[in-house]
């Protein structure tokens, strides 16, 4: 497979619907301190029966934005008792599945992470979890629309070896899910096979690099 040139420069914006724009602004602007940086008042936009709406944006740093749509006259949809403004899930849908869809926002330091924890804990939306996973530490809460929001900081850099491991894992996963009864055991076995398959190439590349460095 040929290498594709990586030309994107991050997230322009992520957008969600809201039925409560006032609480949404309180949460993101007044609690977290994310400035409102743009809004679009769309009257008579779109096909027939499309309601008027406002599309508004918060600055989340690094020229990235978080946006919301509020549709005038649109009432919340019926559905299950779990979930958020966009997706309503039945009682039997596992909570870990619902929470897997979330937005994570990066900060630079533990001090910054704890500052956002202080802001949230003093609001209507206190932190629900603070967890360290492998290379990051995160705090979690739900915004007024039921969307899970994560604020995270890196505890250490991700190494090139971990990037290589990630690509091996994903290649193995693609192979495994194309077969009947995919499982973690099958994934790990296929990953081990791929390591063996590629070992000779890695050794050859390592030898070539050493030869170049000696020159």
C-alpha positions in Angstrom: 0.0 0.0 0.0 1.4 3.4 -1.0 2.0 6.0 1.7 -0.6 8.8 1.5 0.6 12.4 2.2 -0.8 13.6 5.5 -2.1 17.1 4.8 -4.8 17.7 7.4 -4.0 20.1 10.3 -6.3 19.0 13.1 -10.0 19.5 13.8 -11.8 22.5 12.3 -14.9 21.8 14.4 -17.0 19.1 15.9 -20.7 19.8 15.9 -23.7 18.5 17.9 -27.4 19.3 18.2 -28.7 20.9 21.4 -32.2 21.4 22.8 -30.9 23.7 25.6 -28.6 26.4 24.2 -28.7 28.5 27.3 -27.3 25.7 29.5 -24.8 24.8 26.7 -23.5 28.3 26.8 -23.3 28.3 30.6 -21.3 25.1 30.6 -18.8 25.8 27.8 -18.4 29.6 28.1 -19.2 30.4 31.7 -17.9 27.3 33.5 -15.1 26.0 31.2 -14.2 29.5 29.8 -14.3 28.6 26.1 -15.1 31.8 24.2 -17.9 32.0 21.7 -16.1 32.8 18.4 -18.7 32.5 15.7 -22.4 32.1 15.1 -24.6 31.6 12.0 -28.2 32.7 12.1 -29.8 30.6 9.4 -33.4 31.8 8.5 -35.2 30.1 5.7 -32.2 27.9 5.0 -32.4 24.5 3.4 -35.2 22.5 1.8 -38.9 22.8 2.6 -39.8 22.2 6.3 -36.3 22.8 7.4 -36.6 24.9 10.6 -34.7 28.2 11.2 -31.6 27.5 13.3 -28.5 29.0 14.9 -25.1 27.4 14.6 -22.7 28.6 17.2 -19.0 27.9 17.9 -16.7 27.8 21.0 -12.9 28.2 20.8 -11.3 25.0 22.3 -7.7 26.1 21.5 -5.2 25.5 18.6 -7.7 27.1 16.1 -10.1 24.2 16.8 -13.8 24.7 17.6 -16.7 23.0 19.2 -20.1 23.8 17.6 -23.8 23.3 18.3 -27.0 23.5 16.3 -30.2 24.8 17.9 -33.3 24.3 15.7 -36.2 26.7 16.6 -39.4 24.9 17.4 -37.9 21.4 17.4 -38.8 19.3 20.4 -36.6 16.5 21.9 -37.2 13.2 20.2 -38.7 10.3 22.1 -36.5 7.3 22.7 -35.0 5.2 25.4 -34.1 6.5 28.9 -30.3 6.6 28.3 -28.1 8.7 26.0 -28.0 12.3 24.9 -29.8 14.9 22.7 -28.6 13.1 19.6 -29.1 9.4 20.5 -31.6 7.9 22.9 -30.8 4.4 23.9 -32.9 1.6 25.5 -32.3 0.4 29.0 -30.5 -2.7 27.9 -27.8 -0.9 26.0 -24.6 -1.1 28.1 -23.5 2.3 29.6 -19.9 1.6 28.5 -21.1 1.5 24.9 -23.0 4.8 25.2 -20.0 6.5 26.8 -17.6 5.3 24.1 -18.8 8.2 22.0 -17.3 11.3 23.6 -15.2 14.4 22.9 -11.7 14.7 24.5 -10.0 18.1 24.8 -6.3 18.3 25.5 -4.5 20.4 28.1 -0.7 20.8 28.6 -0.2 20.0 32.3 -1.5 18.4 35.5 -2.0 22.0 36.8 -4.3 22.8 33.9 -6.2 19.6 34.3 -6.8 20.3 37.9 -7.9 23.9 37.1 -10.7 22.5 34.8 -11.6 20.0 37.6 -12.0 23.0 40.0 -14.2 24.8 37.5 -16.4 21.8 36.9 -16.7 20.8 40.5 -17.9 24.3 41.4 -20.6 24.1 38.8 -23.8 22.1 38.0 -21.7 19.6 36.1 -19.1 18.2 38.6 -16.4 15.7 37.5 -17.7 12.2 37.4 -14.4 10.3 37.0 -10.7 11.1 37.1 -8.6 8.2 35.6 -5.0 7.5 34.5 -4.8 5.3 31.4 -1.4 4.2 30.0 0.0 7.6 28.8 -2.8 10.1 29.8 -4.8 11.3 32.7 -8.4 12.4 32.2 -11.4 13.9 33.9 -14.9 13.2 32.7 -18.3 14.8 33.0 -21.5 15.1 30.9 -22.5 18.5 29.4 -26.1 19.8 29.6 -27.0 17.8 26.5 -25.8 14.5 27.9 -22.6 14.4 25.8 -19.6 12.9 27.6 -16.8 15.4 27.7 -13.2 14.5 28.6 -10.4 16.8 29.5 -7.0 15.1 29.2 -3.3 15.6 29.7 -0.3 13.5 28.5 1.7 12.0 31.3 4.6 11.2 28.9 5.2 11.3 25.2 4.1 8.4 23.0 7.2 6.6 21.7 7.8 5.6 18.1 7.7 2.0 19.3 4.2 2.5 20.6 3.2 4.0 17.2 4.6 0.8 15.6 2.7 -1.3 18.0 -0.5 0.6 17.3 -0.2 -0.1 13.6 0.5 -3.7 14.1 -2.6 -4.0 16.4 -4.9 -2.3 13.9 -3.6 -4.5 11.0 -4.2 -7.6 13.1 -7.7 -6.3 14.1 -8.7 -5.8 10.5 -7.7 -9.4 9.7 -9.5 -10.8 12.7 -12.8 -9.0 12.3 -13.0 -10.3 8.8 -13.2 -13.9 10.2 -16.0 -15.6 12.2 -16.0 -15.1 16.0 -13.5 -12.4 16.4 -11.9 -12.2 19.9 -9.1 -10.7 21.9 -7.3 -14.0 21.9 -7.5 -14.2 18.1 -6.3 -10.6 17.8 -3.2 -11.2 20.0 -2.4 -14.4 18.1 -2.6 -12.6 14.7 -0.5 -9.7 16.0 2.2 -12.2 17.1 2.1 -13.7 13.6 2.5 -10.2 12.1 5.5 -9.5 14.3 7.2 -12.7 13.1 6.3 -11.9 9.5 7.9 -8.5 9.7 10.9 -9.2 11.9 13.2 -9.9 9.0 12.3 -6.6 7.3 12.9 -4.7 10.6 16.2 -6.4 11.1 17.3 -5.4 7.5 16.2 -1.8 8.0 18.1 -1.7 11.4 21.2 -3.0 9.8 21.0 -0.5 7.0 20.6 2.4 9.5 23.6 1.2 11.5 25.7 1.0 8.3 24.8 4.6 7.4 25.6 5.9 10.9 29.1 4.2 10.8 29.8 6.1 7.6 
